[in-house]
Structure formats: C-alpha cells, structure tokens
C-alpha cells in the first residue's frame, strides 16, 4: 500500500485557480461535508456546469459523495503504474495542481496533513495532480517552470505519492469542480466526505480535518459493525456468537461478533500464506481498536477452522485469562490431557479439553529449553507455566446423507 516518505511545509503562489477573493470558514462551501444538502438561496450556477457555487465559485456539494470511487489506471509521478483498485483502506485523497494558486496556498497544510496521516496505521494519503481543463494539458500549463511534479517536489522538499492526470480523464471521472478538493474514502471504496481548501478553514485546519475524518470513520464502523458487543469469552461451546459450524465469510463474522470491527489479513505457516479475519474492538476516541480474536479457515470445507485469542480480557470457560491463569489451576484430569511441546526457546504445554475430539485447546508457556516429558517436569517448572493462548475448534459439518 502507498505510504508517505518525507514532507516539508513551504508554499508556492502561482496562478490562482479561482478569483482571489477572501473566503471565511463560516461559508458552507468550505465545510467538511458528508452528505449533500440543499445550498442556500444565494448559491448560483456561475460556470454553467450545473454546480451550485458560492461567491468565490466553491461548490456547495460533491456529485460523487456516498458513491463508489471511480476505477481507473494511471501513472504516478515517480513512473510507477497505479490502479485505483488498491484503494481498499481508509484514504485521504488531495486533488490539486501546480498551476492552481489555491492549491499552492494549501501546500503547507497538505504537507502537515500528510505527515500526520503517516503516523496513523489506519489511514493513508494520496494526491492526484490534474489539469485545469481539457484545453490546458501541455507540460507548461500543467507544471509551469518546474516541468514535472517530481521537479517541484525536489525543489520544495515534498515527497508523497502522486497520481498524474495529464488529459483530465481522471478529473472528469472524479467529477472535480474545484481544486483543491479533498476526498475521504472508506475501505469498501465509498467516498464518505469532501471538502475544499484547508487554507480558508480557519481554526486549526489540519487538526480539525483529522478530527472530522476520525468522526466519520467511527460512524461508518459503528453502522457496519454495530450491535451490542457480546462478552469476550471462549470455550468448548464457542466464542461470542460463533458457536458451531460457521462459513468463513465476512457476513458470518459480522453476525458472530457484533459491535466489533472485522479486518482481513494473512497469516503464515512456514512460507505458505493463508487468509484470516481479525476481530477487534471498535476504536475509541484517541485509541485504536484492540485485537480480540484471529479467525482461521478450514478450506477443505470453506468454514471456520479455529478461533484463537491471546487477548488478556477474554475469559475461558472457568474464568481463566491469558497472562493470568497458571497450568496448575487445571484439574488433575485436565492436566492429564496436556502434552509438552519442547522448543529451543520456550516449552509449551498444549492442553485440549478432549483427547479424541477437542473443541477447546489451551497453550501454557514456561521459559527455558526443556526436552523432558510432562511427568518429568519439576513442580515449580509447571507452576510457572502461564496461559498464552486459547483456541476454539468448531465441529466439522455433518456428513451429507
């Protein structure tokens, strides 16, 4: 995924992309918007393109708000190929141009914004450099004295991923009626928010913009993964709402873990990768969500193969939690099912709930290189074995008659 490298905070004033009139933060056309609403009666179609604008020609809305981000391929400023299909994370997109005076006034805010986004592992930044219109696509009109975006970045000290639109094809797909325009895209590819210049926002433009982004992210996640969160537990009967044979699908995960965010990821067994679902708490104000479960597949039947937790807040069937429960807390009968797996660093005691058809497995860890048998382990060695992981194994689907 595209990430940022390093950024500076200087600005350059070139030809303006709108009449040079003062704009105030109170103007609705300069707000962060998440839904198009009827503009004030003073709005007018000043350019004959059907877009209602304020006195400075800023639009009061955005045609693609709430719609899927258009698909396209292009070339980036560094020469790499770009496909918009990679935009499958939360993404802030800045649509701008070197030729645009308003964009140049926004340059220091963009630099600060991109730097802040680089610190957020759940948010990415991309810029798209576009022409003013289809009749102004020569290198001179696009890049002025610099000749290229890369040369401009080199002089100003900027460095962030930039897609090039050299013929307005992307600008037209995105229905951009003003530059600079900022778009917020969610992982499902929907355009969730829009705003114009940060330089006319007033207050603390970058900080306020990121607060608006965080609010939208929270609202979208609550709507998508809503519902009352079930108690975080795991045992032979299941975990939260996953209590039996379950399809390994996103919809099934949402149903099984209400009130939690479901992310896709990959795990590795040796060099072989396989997909997993990560179940985590919804982010709270100023805090990222916490991982609760990892859901692994059983591709032989297309169902969930196991649910694993190392979260210290998840309770086992007897209340035991990771990092707290000791192996000695198990009954003698339960300990008799444990097997020792020695290793070069840690020895693990693997303790299933059944010898023949386990549904719940706990792993206890004790430091040191131990290569004996469980029965040979010193009492104090076993006493120090602490619960590291719990796993629920759903039953296999019933055989067809």
C-alpha positions as CSV (number, residue, x, y, z in Angstrom):
1,X,0.0,0.0,0.0
2,X,1.1,3.5,-0.7
3,X,2.8,5.3,2.2
4,X,4.5,8.6,2.6
5,X,8.2,9.3,2.8
6,X,9.1,12.8,4.0
7,X,7.4,16.1,3.7
8,X,8.2,19.8,4.0
9,X,6.0,22.8,4.8
10,X,6.7,25.5,2.3
11,X,4.2,27.1,0.0
12,X,4.3,28.5,-3.6
13,X,2.0,31.0,-5.0
14,X,1.3,30.6,-8.7
15,X,-1.7,31.5,-10.9
16,X,-4.9,31.2,-8.9
17,X,-7.5,28.6,-9.9
18,X,-10.3,30.9,-8.8
19,X,-10.9,34.6,-8.3
20,X,-8.7,35.8,-5.5
21,X,-11.4,36.6,-3.0
22,X,-11.4,36.2,0.7
23,X,-13.2,33.2,2.0
24,X,-14.4,32.7,5.5
25,X,-14.7,29.5,7.5
26,X,-18.4,30.1,8.0
27,X,-19.2,29.7,4.4
28,X,-20.9,26.3,3.9
29,X,-19.0,25.8,0.7
30,X,-15.8,25.5,2.7
31,X,-17.1,23.0,5.2
32,X,-16.3,19.3,5.7
33,X,-19.4,17.6,4.2
34,X,-20.6,14.0,4.5
35,X,-24.0,14.5,2.7
36,X,-25.2,16.9,0.0
37,X,-27.9,19.2,1.4
38,X,-29.8,22.0,-0.3
39,X,-27.5,25.0,-0.6
40,X,-28.5,28.5,0.5
41,X,-30.6,30.6,-1.9
42,X,-27.5,32.7,-2.7
43,X,-25.9,29.7,-4.4
44,X,-25.6,30.1,-8.2
45,X,-24.5,28.1,-11.2
46,X,-21.8,30.6,-12.0
47,X,-20.0,28.4,-14.6
48,X,-22.9,26.9,-16.4
49,X,-21.9,23.3,-15.4
50,X,-24.9,22.7,-13.2
51,X,-22.8,23.0,-10.0
52,X,-24.2,25.5,-7.4
53,X,-21.4,27.6,-6.0
54,X,-20.7,30.4,-3.6
55,X,-19.4,33.9,-4.4
56,X,-15.9,32.5,-4.7
57,X,-17.0,29.7,-7.0
58,X,-16.5,27.0,-4.5
59,X,-19.1,24.2,-4.8
60,X,-21.6,23.6,-2.1
61,X,-21.6,19.8,-2.7
62,X,-19.9,17.0,-4.4
63,X,-21.6,14.8,-7.1
64,X,-20.0,11.5,-6.0
65,X,-20.5,11.8,-2.3
66,X,-21.7,8.5,-1.0
67,X,-20.9,6.8,-4.3
68,X,-18.1,4.3,-5.2
69,X,-14.8,5.8,-6.0
70,X,-14.3,5.5,-9.8
71,X,-12.0,2.9,-11.2
72,X,-9.0,3.9,-13.3
73,X,-5.4,3.2,-14.1
74,X,-2.7,5.8,-14.4
75,X,1.0,6.6,-14.0
76,X,2.4,8.0,-10.8
77,X,4.9,10.9,-10.6
78,X,7.7,8.5,-9.9
79,X,6.9,6.5,-13.0
80,X,5.2,3.6,-11.3
81,X,1.9,2.2,-12.6
82,X,-1.2,2.9,-10.5
83,X,-4.5,1.1,-10.3
84,X,-7.3,2.6,-8.1
85,X,-8.3,-0.9,-7.1
86,X,-5.5,-0.7,-4.5
87,X,-7.5,1.9,-2.6
88,X,-9.0,-0.6,-0.1
89,X,-8.1,1.2,3.1
90,X,-9.2,4.5,4.7
91,X,-7.7,7.0,2.4
92,X,-7.5,10.8,2.2
93,X,-7.1,12.0,-1.4
94,X,-6.0,15.5,-2.4
95,X,-6.9,16.6,-5.9
96,X,-4.7,19.5,-6.9
97,X,-2.4,21.1,-9.5
98,X,0.8,23.1,-9.5
99,X,-1.0,25.6,-11.9
100,X,-3.5,26.3,-9.2
101,X,-3.0,29.2,-6.8
102,X,-5.4,28.0,-4.2
103,X,-3.6,24.6,-4.2
104,X,-0.3,26.4,-3.6
105,X,-1.8,28.3,-0.7
106,X,-2.9,24.9,0.7
107,X,0.6,23.4,0.2
108,X,1.8,23.8,3.8
109,X,-1.4,22.3,5.1
110,X,-1.1,19.4,2.8
111,X,2.4,18.8,4.0
112,X,1.3,18.8,7.6
113,X,-1.7,16.7,6.8
114,X,0.3,14.1,5.0
115,X,2.9,14.0,7.9
116,X,0.1,13.4,10.4
117,X,-1.5,10.7,8.3
118,X,1.8,8.9,8.1
119,X,1.6,8.4,11.8
120,X,-1.8,6.7,11.6
121,X,-1.5,3.0,10.6
122,X,-5.2,3.0,9.7
123,X,-5.2,6.0,7.3
124,X,-3.3,6.6,4.1
125,X,-2.7,9.6,1.9
126,X,-2.6,10.0,-1.9
127,X,-2.6,13.1,-4.2
128,X,-3.8,13.3,-7.7
129,X,-2.4,16.1,-9.9
130,X,-4.9,17.2,-12.5
131,X,-5.2,19.8,-15.3
132,X,-7.4,22.9,-15.0
133,X,-9.4,21.7,-18.1
134,X,-9.0,19.7,-21.3
135,X,-7.6,22.7,-23.2
136,X,-4.8,23.2,-20.7
137,X,-2.8,19.9,-20.7
138,X,0.6,20.9,-22.1
139,X,3.6,20.4,-19.7
140,X,4.0,24.2,-19.4
141,X,0.3,24.6,-18.4
142,X,0.4,21.6,-16.0
143,X,3.7,22.1,-14.3
144,X,4.8,25.7,-15.0
145,X,8.5,26.4,-14.7
146,X,9.1,23.1,-12.9
147,X,8.4,20.9,-15.8
148,X,7.2,18.0,-13.6
149,X,5.7,17.2,-10.2
150,X,9.0,15.4,-9.3
151,X,11.0,18.6,-10.0
152,X,8.5,20.6,-8.0
153,X,8.8,18.2,-5.1
154,X,12.6,18.2,-5.3
155,X,12.7,22.0,-5.0
156,X,10.2,22.3,-2.2
157,X,11.2,19.2,-0.2
158,X,7.8,17.4,-0.6
159,X,7.5,13.7,-1.1
160,X,4.2,11.9,-1.2
161,X,2.6,9.5,-3.6
162,X,1.1,11.4,-6.6
163,X,-1.0,10.1,-9.5
164,X,-0.8,12.1,-12.7
165,X,-3.8,13.0,-14.8
166,X,-2.4,14.5,-18.0
167,X,-5.6,14.8,-20.0
168,X,-8.5,15.4,-17.5
169,X,-9.6,11.8,-17.8
170,X,-9.3,11.3,-14.0
171,X,-10.6,14.7,-13.2
172,X,-13.7,14.0,-15.3
173,X,-14.2,10.6,-13.7
174,X,-14.0,12.1,-10.3
175,X,-16.3,15.0,-11.2
176,X,-14.0,17.5,-9.7
177,X,-15.4,21.0,-10.0
178,X,-12.8,22.8,-7.7
179,X,-9.2,22.4,-6.8
180,X,-8.0,21.7,-4.3
181,X,-10.6,19.0,-3.3
182,X,-10.1,16.5,-0.5
183,X,-11.9,13.2,-0.5
184,X,-12.2,10.6,2.3
185,X,-12.7,7.0,1.1
186,X,-13.6,4.1,3.3
187,X,-12.2,0.5,2.8
188,X,-15.3,-0.5,0.8
189,X,-14.4,2.1,-1.8
190,X,-17.2,4.6,-0.9
191,X,-16.5,8.3,-1.0
192,X,-17.5,9.3,2.6
193,X,-16.6,13.0,2.8
194,X,-15.5,16.0,0.8
195,X,-14.1,19.5,1.4
196,X,-12.3,22.3,-0.4
197,X,-9.3,24.4,0.6
198,X,-7.8,23.9,4.1
199,X,-6.3,27.4,3.9
200,X,-9.7,29.0,4.3
201,X,-10.9,26.7,7.0
202,X,-9.9,28.9,10.0
203,X,-9.1,27.5,13.4
204,X,-6.6,24.6,13.2
205,X,-7.3,23.3,9.7
206,X,-5.2,20.1,9.8
207,X,-6.2,19.1,13.3
208,X,-9.8,19.8,12.7
209,X,-9.8,18.0,9.4
210,X,-8.4,14.9,11.1
211,X,-11.0,15.1,13.8
212,X,-13.7,15.2,11.1
213,X,-12.1,12.1,9.5
214,X,-12.0,10.3,12.8
215,X,-15.6,11.1,13.4
216,X,-16.7,9.7,10.0
217,X,-14.6,6.6,10.5
218,X,-16.2,5.9,13.8
219,X,-19.7,6.5,12.5
220,X,-19.1,4.2,9.5
221,X,-17.6,1.4,11.6
222,X,-20.5,1.6,14.1
223,X,-23.0,1.4,11.3
224,X,-21.2,-1.5,9.7
225,X,-20.2,-3.5,12.7
226,X,-23.0,-2.3,15.1
227,X,-25.0,-4.0,17.7
228,X,-24.2,-4.6,21.3
229,X,-20.9,-6.3,21.8
230,X,-21.2,-9.7,23.4
231,X,-19.0,-10.7,26.4
232,X,-15.5,-11.6,25.3
233,X,-15.3,-15.3,26.1
234,X,-14.1,-18.6,24.6
235,X,-14.6,-22.2,25.4
236,X,-15.6,-25.6,24.1
237,X,-19.1,-24.2,23.2
238,X,-17.7,-21.4,21.1
239,X,-16.8,-17.8,21.3
240,X,-19.2,-14.8,21.3
241,X,-21.7,-15.6,18.6
242,X,-19.6,-18.2,16.8
243,X,-20.8,-21.4,18.4
244,X,-20.8,-24.1,15.7
245,X,-20.1,-24.8,12.1
246,X,-19.7,-21.3,10.5
247,X,-18.9,-20.2,7.0
248,X,-15.6,-18.4,6.6
249,X,-17.2,-15.3,5.2
250,X,-17.2,-11.6,6.2
251,X,-21.0,-11.6,6.7
252,X,-20.7,-14.6,9.0
253,X,-18.1,-12.8,11.0
254,X,-20.2,-9.7,11.4
255,X,-23.1,-11.8,12.7
256,X,-20.9,-13.7,15.1
257,X,-19.0,-10.7,16.6
258,X,-21.4,-7.7,16.8
259,X,-20.0,-4.5,18.0
260,X,-16.6,-5.4,16.7
261,X,-14.6,-4.4,13.6
262,X,-13.7,-7.3,11.2
263,X,-10.5,-6.9,9.2
264,X,-8.9,-9.2,6.7
265,X,-5.3,-10.2,6.9
266,X,-2.8,-13.0,6.1
267,X,-1.1,-15.5,8.4
268,X,1.8,-17.7,7.5
269,X,2.6,-21.4,8.1
270,X,6.2,-21.6,7.0
271,X,6.3,-19.8,3.6
272,X,2.7,-20.5,2.9
273,X,0.2,-17.7,3.4
274,X,-3.5,-18.1,4.2
275,X,-6.2,-15.5,4.9
276,X,-7.6,-14.8,8.3
277,X,-10.1,-12.5,9.9
278,X,-9.1,-10.2,12.7
279,X,-11.8,-9.3,15.2
280,X,-11.0,-6.2,17.1
281,X,-12.8,-3.7,19.3
282,X,-14.1,-0.5,17.7
283,X,-11.7,2.4,18.0
284,X,-12.5,4.8,20.9
285,X,-11.6,8.4,20.9
286,X,-7.9,8.7,20.5
287,X,-7.3,5.0,20.8
288,X,-7.0,2.3,18.2
289,X,-9.1,-0.9,18.4
290,X,-7.7,-3.9,20.3
291,X,-7.3,-7.3,18.7
292,X,-9.6,-9.8,20.3
293,X,-9.7,-12.9,18.1
294,X,-8.0,-14.3,15.0
295,X,-10.3,-16.5,12.9
296,X,-8.6,-19.1,10.8
297,X,-10.2,-21.0,7.8
298,X,-10.6,-24.7,7.1
299,X,-10.5,-24.5,3.3
300,X,-11.4,-28.2,2.9
301,X,-15.0,-27.3,3.7
302,X,-14.9,-23.5,3.4
303,X,-15.8,-23.0,7.1
304,X,-14.1,-21.5,10.1
305,X,-11.3,-23.9,11.2
306,X,-10.4,-22.2,14.5
307,X,-10.8,-19.1,16.6
308,X,-7.7,-18.0,18.6
309,X,-7.2,-15.4,21.2
310,X,-4.3,-14.0,23.1
311,X,-6.2,-11.1,24.5
312,X,-5.9,-10.9,28.3
313,X,-9.5,-9.7,28.6
314,X,-11.1,-12.8,27.1
315,X,-12.3,-15.3,29.7
316,X,-12.1,-19.0,29.3
317,X,-14.8,-21.4,30.4
318,X,-13.5,-21.4,34.0
319,X,-12.7,-17.7,34.0
320,X,-9.0,-18.2,33.2
321,X,-7.4,-15.4,31.2
322,X,-4.2,-15.1,29.1
323,X,-1.3,-13.9,31.2
324,X,-3.0,-14.8,34.5
325,X,-4.0,-18.4,34.6
326,X,-1.4,-21.0,35.6
327,X,-1.2,-24.5,34.4
328,X,-1.5,-25.8,38.0
329,X,-5.0,-24.3,38.1
330,X,-6.3,-27.0,35.9
331,X,-7.7,-30.1,37.5
332,X,-5.6,-33.2,37.6
333,X,-7.9,-34.8,34.9
334,X,-7.4,-31.8,32.6
335,X,-3.7,-31.8,33.2
336,X,-3.5,-35.5,32.2
337,X,-4.5,-34.5,28.7
338,X,-1.7,-32.0,28.3
339,X,1.2,-32.7,26.0
340,X,4.6,-31.0,26.2
341,X,6.0,-29.4,23.0
342,X,9.6,-28.5,23.8
343,X,11.3,-25.8,21.8
344,X,14.7,-24.0,21.6
345,X,13.3,-21.0,23.5
346,X,10.1,-22.0,25.2
347,X,8.3,-25.2,26.0
348,X,4.6,-25.2,25.5
349,X,2.1,-27.3,27.4
350,X,-0.8,-28.0,24.9
351,X,-3.9,-28.8,26.8
352,X,-7.0,-29.9,24.9
353,X,-10.4,-30.5,26.5
354,X,-10.6,-33.9,24.9
355,X,-8.1,-36.5,23.7
356,X,-10.2,-37.6,20.7
357,X,-12.3,-34.7,19.5
358,X,-11.0,-31.4,21.1
359,X,-13.2,-28.3,20.9
360,X,-11.1,-26.1,23.2
361,X,-7.3,-26.0,23.4
362,X,-5.1,-24.0,25.8
363,X,-1.4,-23.4,25.4
364,X,0.7,-22.7,28.6
365,X,4.2,-21.5,28.3
366,X,7.2,-21.9,30.5
367,X,10.6,-20.4,29.8
368,X,13.7,-22.4,29.3
369,X,14.9,-25.2,27.0
370,X,13.1,-28.2,28.4
371,X,13.2,-31.5,26.5
372,X,11.7,-33.9,29.0
373,X,8.2,-35.4,29.5
374,X,5.3,-33.6,31.1
375,X,5.5,-36.1,34.0
376,X,9.2,-35.3,34.4
377,X,8.8,-31.6,34.6
378,X,9.6,-30.2,38.0
379,X,6.6,-28.9,40.0
380,X,8.0,-25.4,40.1
381,X,8.5,-25.6,36.3
382,X,4.9,-26.5,35.8
383,X,3.8,-23.9,38.3
384,X,5.4,-21.1,36.3
385,X,3.6,-22.2,33.1
386,X,1.2,-19.3,32.2
387,X,-1.7,-19.4,29.8
388,X,-0.5,-17.9,26.5
389,X,-3.3,-18.7,24.1
390,X,-6.8,-20.2,23.9
391,X,-8.4,-21.8,20.8
392,X,-11.9,-22.8,19.9
393,X,-12.2,-25.5,17.2
394,X,-15.7,-25.6,15.7
395,X,-17.2,-29.0,14.8
396,X,-17.0,-30.3,11.3
397,X,-20.2,-30.1,9.2
398,X,-22.4,-33.1,9.3
399,X,-21.8,-35.5,6.5
400,X,-24.4,-35.5,3.8
401,X,-26.8,-38.5,3.9
